[in-house]
């Protein structure tokens, strides 16, 4: 068998550390068996997918040392490798599903589905579609389609029994069919959902082993139904344990930086990061902790993956990084510093801001030092020096955090617009809003321009510094309690939109 694995990220934001984690095991498995590792872009979410996010994913995975044999940038014999360029393929396969009865048109309106969800929630029932349109005759469905009635295509799911599945790490898994939703396969706009596109692409791209996160176990019955409906042999499935925060909760940006770009900007070495990610769920026979990507691929045995919830601990990652740094020669370390940030390109962005503020050359380094730091040093009380009440400042920082996260682009004008909108909606002048952000971002009340600083630091480091400020305010007793935070987030969405 020619082993083929894949990673299929969605380009809807910053490249996630979990993407590198899953990609690592797919890469190691394929290369150990002399096979191919494929990168596919799952961009069927047209509202949120961007080419900028796609490029960031490609760059981030290359930065950690991963390379793929086929993909949107390298091409290959089974492309295209962007789902948005494969729409006609999914539509053709969806017609096959309708013809053989494995899928059916659903004409239920958004209002009817919303009412259904509310009723199910009130009754404490299993959420999901109730199969109303599954009983429509082919003739009636065809007549309504001919009349131009908007519809989606749904997967037909057995009403009784259970799905018995095999997972390469867990063995037999059973899920009752009444726990499986009648999944939408093709949306009203003709674009597929993840589930249809995923199965069709994996088959047509000859994927032999699907290695993905355990959150997809509950979707496996839907995928197996599709394989059965098409008459295809499914690949082997392995569901990896999810990365966890130190408190055992699912890794999330609310408790940990999850963007690969943050770790790159903070000065984590790519070989240290990939080493640490591998160690979280995998163990060598000789119990070694430090290894290269090539060493992991050469010795890889998928059965040695542990199923306990791996804890992603930044302090342990930093300790790994420290060891790598200390083992370098001074010449190599200097070279890494130059590559990381102490290069001409970086300084040419900083010097125009700093130049009007210089009296002598020795002023430059201390003036710009915060641009090369992870966490700027300042007293927690400095955040309150601008006169904004602590509780109110927590709200403003949260709003800025959410607005930065959802910003479509990271440009000077985009950043200026974010804070201009916050000032307007919160009935503040910009000069009232910005002082605590100067502290949070630069560590000083007076520094280089704060919007330019955010642009240079990047979105992910900017978000991290806002989070540091929230932690500082938390230490002073100003944090929003969980219930109050949910209420405030609801009010925020009403005011600012989703």
C-alpha positions as a printed Julia matrix, in Angstrom:
498×3 Matrix{Float64}:
   0.0    0.0     0.0
   1.22   3.49   -0.86
   0.53   5.39    2.37
  -1.05   8.83    1.93
  -2.01  11.13    4.8
  -3.26  14.69    4.81
  -3.79  17.82    6.86
  -6.77  19.96    5.9
  -6.84  23.31    7.74
  -9.53  25.94    7.31
  -8.11  29.39    6.41
 -10.33  31.4     8.74
  -7.85  32.94   11.16
  -4.35  32.68   12.53
  -2.66  29.28   12.08
  -3.55  27.22   15.14
  -1.02  25.3    17.22
  -3.37  22.32   16.97
  -2.93  22.33   13.19
   0.82  21.86   13.61
   0.2   19.11   16.2
  -2.08  17.11   13.88
   0.14  17.8    10.85
   3.19  16.52   12.7
   1.69  13.06   13.28
   0.36  12.82    9.72
   3.8   13.77    8.4
   5.68  11.35   10.67
   3.36   8.43    9.8
   3.56   9.03    6.03
   7.32   9.49    5.96
   7.96   6.49    8.18
   6.15   4.34    5.62
   7.76   6.0     2.61
   4.45   7.63    1.65
   3.09  11.06    0.78
   1.84  13.85    3.03
  -0.76  16.13    1.43
  -1.94  19.59    2.42
  -5.5   20.51    1.45
  -7.23  23.83    2.14
 -10.81  23.44    3.35
 -12.19  26.87    2.43
 -15.88  26.1     1.96
 -16.7   28.76    4.57
 -16.69  31.55    2.02
 -17.65  34.25    4.51
 -14.59  33.71    6.72
 -11.95  32.11    4.49
  -9.19  34.36    3.15
  -6.11  33.85    1.03
  -4.11  35.83    3.62
  -5.04  33.26    6.27
  -4.19  30.43    3.87
  -0.75  31.9     3.25
  -0.2   32.33    6.98
  -0.98  28.62    7.48
   1.46  27.58    4.75
   4.18  29.85    6.12
   3.66  28.71    9.72
   3.8   24.99    8.88
   6.92  25.53    6.8
   8.43  27.52    9.67
   8.08  24.53   12.05
   9.82  22.36    9.46
   6.93  20.52    7.81
   6.86  20.02    4.05
   4.13  18.43    1.93
   4.33  16.45   -1.28
   1.12  17.88   -2.76
  -0.77  21.06   -1.98
  -2.18  24.35   -3.26
   1.28  25.9    -3.55
   3.14  22.84   -4.85
   0.45  21.31   -7.05
   0.09  17.58   -7.63
  -1.71  15.0    -9.76
  -4.95  14.91   -7.72
  -5.7   18.61   -7.34
  -6.94  21.21   -7.13
  -6.13  21.32   -3.43
  -8.52  24.12   -2.45
 -12.09  23.0    -1.86
 -13.47  26.25   -3.27
 -12.03  25.14   -6.62
 -13.73  21.74   -6.46
 -17.39  22.79   -6.11
 -18.55  21.06   -9.3
 -17.04  17.78   -8.04
 -19.1   17.92   -4.83
 -22.28  18.87   -6.67
 -21.84  15.91   -9.02
 -21.36  13.52   -6.09
 -24.34  15.01   -4.23
 -26.57  14.09   -7.18
 -25.38  10.5    -6.84
 -26.42  10.52   -3.18
 -29.9   11.83   -3.97
 -30.31   9.3    -6.79
 -29.51   6.34   -4.53
 -31.56   7.67   -1.6
 -28.62   8.36    0.72
 -29.45  12.1     0.76
 -32.66  14.09    0.41
 -33.69  17.7    -0.26
 -34.74  19.67    2.83
 -36.94  22.75    2.41
 -37.19  23.75    6.08
 -36.71  27.47    6.64
 -34.24  29.01    9.07
 -37.21  30.12   11.2
 -38.6   26.59   11.42
 -35.19  25.18   12.38
 -34.75  27.87   15.05
 -38.17  27.01   16.51
 -37.22  23.32   16.47
 -33.99  24.01   18.4
 -35.87  26.08   20.99
 -38.48  23.34   21.48
 -35.83  20.64   21.82
 -33.9   22.74   24.34
 -37.05  23.41   26.38
 -37.93  19.71   26.43
 -34.38  18.61   27.19
 -34.31  16.5    24.06
 -31.49  15.55   21.7
 -30.68  18.57   19.51
 -30.76  17.97   15.77
 -32.95  17.86   12.72
 -36.21  15.93   13.16
 -36.24  14.38    9.67
 -39.39  16.16    8.54
 -38.36  16.4     4.87
 -36.96  12.87    4.79
 -40.49  11.55    4.23
 -41.2   13.67    1.14
 -41.74  11.65   -2.01
 -39.26  12.07   -4.85
 -42.03  13.55   -6.99
 -43.04  16.19   -4.44
 -39.42  17.13   -3.75
 -38.75  17.45   -7.49
 -41.84  19.63   -7.96
 -40.73  22.03   -5.2
 -37.19  22.22   -6.61
 -38.61  22.95  -10.09
 -40.66  25.76   -8.54
 -37.42  27.34   -7.32
 -37.93  26.65   -3.63
 -34.69  27.08   -1.69
 -33.36  23.88   -0.2
 -30.33  22.04    1.15
 -29.35  18.4     0.84
 -29.26  16.31    4.01
 -27.77  12.94    4.83
 -30.32  10.18    5.45
 -29.49   8.51    8.77
 -30.9    5.2    10.09
 -33.51   5.64   12.82
 -32.5    2.59   14.85
 -29.47   0.57   15.84
 -25.93   1.79   16.21
 -22.86   2.49   14.14
 -19.96   0.15   14.97
 -16.62   1.67   13.98
 -12.93   0.91   14.28
 -10.44   3.47   15.52
  -6.77   2.58   15.12
  -5.95   3.86   18.61
  -9.15   3.06   20.52
 -10.41  -0.13   18.92
 -14.15  -0.58   18.55
 -16.34   2.51   18.99
 -20.15   2.41   19.03
 -22.5    5.35   18.54
 -26.32   4.95   18.4
 -27.81   6.2    15.14
 -30.37   8.28   17.05
 -27.44  10.39   18.29
 -26.36  11.2    14.71
 -27.86  14.29   13.07
 -29.22  14.39    9.51
 -26.22  16.44    8.45
 -26.53  19.12    5.77
 -24.23  17.99    2.94
 -24.85  20.69    0.34
 -25.91  24.19    1.31
 -28.51  26.27   -0.51
 -25.75  28.22   -2.26
 -24.38  25.03   -3.82
 -21.32  24.85   -1.56
 -20.66  21.64    0.38
 -20.34  21.39    4.11
 -17.17  19.94    5.62
 -18.58  16.42    5.81
 -19.34  15.89    2.12
 -16.22  17.66    0.86
 -14.01  15.84    3.36
 -15.14  12.36    2.33
 -15.12  13.05   -1.41
 -11.67  14.64   -1.28
 -10.15  11.93    0.89
 -11.35   9.29   -1.57
 -10.36  11.12   -4.76
  -6.98  12.09   -3.29
  -6.4    8.43   -2.33
  -5.92   9.11    1.39
  -5.21   5.8     3.09
  -5.03   6.9     6.72
  -7.02   9.74    8.32
  -5.21  10.97   11.43
  -7.18  13.77   13.1
  -8.36  15.11   16.46
 -10.71  13.13   18.69
 -13.4   15.81   18.33
 -14.21  14.17   14.97
 -15.12  10.77   16.43
 -18.8   11.73   16.65
 -18.73  12.68   12.95
 -17.32   9.33   11.87
 -20.76   7.64   11.52
 -21.78  10.31    8.99
 -18.57   9.82    7.05
 -18.94   6.04    7.03
 -22.5    6.38    5.74
 -21.15   8.44    2.86
 -18.42   5.92    2.06
 -21.07   3.2     2.07
 -23.42   5.22   -0.14
 -20.71   5.82   -2.71
 -19.53   2.2    -2.6
 -16.04   3.22   -1.51
 -13.65   1.54    0.91
 -12.98   3.97    3.77
  -9.46   4.78    4.95
  -8.19   3.73    8.35
  -9.05   6.24   11.09
  -6.92   7.36   14.04
  -8.25  10.04   16.39
  -5.57  11.84   18.38
  -6.14  13.17   21.91
  -6.9   16.88   22.06
  -4.39  19.34   23.44
  -5.39  20.64   26.88
  -4.75  23.69   29.02
  -2.97  23.06   32.34
  -6.42  22.97   34.02
  -7.36  20.04   31.7
  -9.84  22.13   29.7
  -9.68  22.08   25.91
  -6.86  24.27   24.6
  -8.36  27.67   23.82
  -7.2   31.2    23.06
  -8.96  32.43   26.22
  -6.42  30.61   28.4
  -3.37  30.06   26.18
  -1.92  31.59   23.05
  -2.96  29.18   20.3
  -1.5   30.88   17.23
   1.73  29.5    15.81
   2.58  33.08   14.82
   2.62  34.14   18.47
   5.27  31.55   19.32
   7.31  32.56   16.3
   7.1   36.23   17.33
   7.91  35.42   20.96
  11.19  33.78   19.98
  10.38  30.09   20.32
  12.59  28.04   18.01
  10.68  25.97   15.44
  12.62  22.79   16.26
  11.82  23.25   19.97
   8.13  23.73   19.23
   7.82  20.68   16.98
   9.85  18.6    19.47
   7.51  19.64   22.29
   4.35  18.97   20.27
   5.6   15.49   19.4
   6.42  14.69   23.01
   2.93  15.65   24.2
   1.29  12.5    22.79
   4.18  10.27   21.7
   6.96   8.37   23.45
  10.07   6.73   22.03
  11.05   3.23   23.12
  14.21   4.66   24.68
  12.22   7.41   26.48
  14.22  10.21   24.88
  12.7   13.68   25.19
  14.73  15.61   22.65
  14.52  14.59   19.02
  14.36  16.07   15.54
  11.52  15.82   13.08
  13.52  13.38   10.95
  14.3   11.22   13.99
  10.62  11.09   14.93
   9.61  10.09   11.38
  12.3    7.4    11.19
  11.26   5.7    14.44
   7.52   6.47   14.34
   5.07   3.84   15.58
   1.51   5.16   15.73
   0.62   2.63   18.42
   2.91   4.51   20.83
   0.57   7.53   20.85
  -0.92   7.97   24.3
  -4.63   8.72   24.7
  -4.39  10.78   27.89
  -5.21  14.46   27.48
  -1.82  16.04   26.61
  -1.2   19.26   28.54
   0.17  22.16   26.51
   2.2   24.02   29.12
   3.95  27.18   27.97
   6.49  27.02   30.78
   7.55  23.53   29.73
   7.77  24.69   26.12
  10.0   27.57   27.25
  12.2   25.1    29.12
  12.55  23.05   25.92
  13.38  26.2    24.04
  15.97  27.22   26.63
  17.81  23.92   26.23
  17.93  24.32   22.46
  19.24  27.88   22.82
  21.95  26.91   25.3
  23.22  24.08   23.13
  23.92  26.43   20.22
  27.3   27.94   19.47
  27.48  31.75   19.86
  27.72  32.07   16.09
  24.58  30.03   15.5
  22.72  31.85   18.27
  23.61  35.21   16.73
  22.39  33.97   13.38
  19.06  32.94   14.94
  18.68  36.37   16.58
  19.22  38.03   13.24
  16.71  35.79   11.51
  14.16  36.22   14.3
  14.09  39.99   14.61
  17.43  41.74   14.72
  17.61  42.22   10.98
  17.63  45.12    8.6
  14.03  44.63    7.51
  12.76  44.81   11.1
  14.83  47.87   12.02
  13.75  49.72    8.88
  10.18  49.54   10.17
  11.17  50.8    13.61
  13.66  53.56   12.85
  11.2   55.95   11.11
   9.09  55.93   14.29
  12.05  56.29   16.62
  14.15  58.81   14.69
  12.18  61.95   15.72
  12.62  60.94   19.36
  16.4   60.29   19.34
  18.98  62.56   20.91
  21.8   60.07   20.55
  22.22  56.58   19.11
  22.12  54.94   22.52
  18.48  56.05   22.88
  17.34  53.69   20.15
  17.61  50.31   21.84
  15.78  51.17   25.09
  13.14  53.06   23.12
  12.39  50.07   20.9
  13.07  47.24   23.38
   9.39  46.43   23.94
   9.07  45.49   20.25
  11.44  42.56   20.88
   9.85  41.4    24.14
   7.07  38.97   24.91
   5.71  40.69   28.01
   6.61  44.37   28.6
   7.55  45.24   32.17
   5.24  47.63   34.0
   3.58  47.9    37.4
   0.01  46.56   37.27
  -1.29  49.83   38.72
   0.15  51.72   35.73
  -2.82  50.52   33.68
  -5.1   52.69   35.83
  -2.99  55.84   35.56
  -5.06  57.13   32.62
  -8.06  57.6    34.88
 -10.25  54.75   33.57
 -11.84  52.73   36.37
 -10.47  49.19   36.69
 -13.78  47.42   36.11
 -14.48  49.6    33.09
 -10.98  49.03   31.75
 -11.51  45.27   31.86
 -14.54  45.78   29.63
 -12.6   47.98   27.19
  -9.74  45.49   26.99
 -12.2   42.66   26.35
 -13.89  44.63   23.58
 -10.51  45.4    22.0
  -9.55  41.72   22.27
 -12.7   40.59   20.48
 -12.47  43.31   17.84
  -8.82  42.53   17.09
  -9.65  38.8    16.81
 -12.34  39.35   14.2
 -10.57  42.06   12.18
 -10.41  41.12    8.5
  -6.94  42.58    7.95
  -4.03  43.78   10.03
  -3.06  47.17    8.62
  -2.45  50.56   10.16
  -5.81  51.83    8.87
  -7.53  48.67   10.08
  -6.09  49.06   13.59
  -7.0   52.76   13.66
 -10.55  51.89   12.64
 -10.87  49.29   15.41
 -10.02  51.76   18.16
 -11.9   54.62   16.53
 -15.02  52.47   16.51
 -14.54  51.44   20.14
 -14.17  55.07   21.2
 -17.31  56.02   19.28
 -19.48  53.19   20.55
 -18.29  53.61   24.14
 -18.84  57.4    24.06
 -15.19  58.19   24.66
 -12.62  60.34   22.96
  -9.71  58.44   21.47
  -7.27  60.25   23.78
  -9.28  58.91   26.76
  -9.31  55.36   25.42
  -5.67  54.93   24.4
  -3.54  55.61   27.57
  -4.07  52.14   29.11
  -3.39  50.57   25.71
  -0.06  52.41   25.54
   0.83  50.7    28.83
  -0.49  47.3    27.76
   1.26  47.32   24.39
   4.48  49.28   25.01
   4.91  49.14   28.78
   5.12  52.94   29.06
   2.73  55.9    29.11
   4.83  57.66   26.49
   6.42  55.61   23.74
   6.52  55.08   20.0
   3.1   55.38   18.3
   0.83  52.65   19.62
  -0.94  51.77   16.35
   2.37  51.45   14.52
   3.63  49.33   17.42
   0.65  46.98   17.13
   1.27  46.67   13.4
   4.92  45.71   13.93
   4.15  43.33   16.8
   1.44  41.61   14.76
  -2.11  40.63   15.65
  -1.19  37.64   17.81
   1.38  39.41   19.97
  -1.01  42.35   20.33
  -3.68  39.96   21.58
  -1.23  38.41   24.0
  -0.35  41.79   25.48
  -4.01  42.63   25.91
  -4.37  39.31   27.73
  -1.4   40.15   29.95
  -3.13  43.44   30.85
  -6.31  41.55   31.74
  -4.28  39.23   33.96
  -2.73  42.24   35.67
  -6.16  43.7    36.36
  -7.34  40.3    37.58
  -4.52  40.35   40.15
  -5.95  43.66   41.38
  -9.46  42.22   41.78
 -11.05  43.69   38.67
 -11.8   40.53   36.67
 -15.27  39.89   35.24
 -16.79  36.81   36.89
 -17.85  34.0    34.54
 -21.56  34.82   34.57
 -20.92  38.55   34.21
 -18.49  37.91   31.35
 -21.12  35.91   29.44
 -23.66  38.67   29.97
 -21.17  41.32   28.88
 -20.19  39.31   25.79
 -23.86  39.09   24.82
 -24.2   42.88   25.15
 -21.02  43.32   23.13
 -22.37  41.26   20.22
 -25.6   43.26   20.28
 -23.61  46.5    20.02
 -20.74  45.5    17.73
 -22.18  42.58   15.76
 -20.84  39.05   15.39
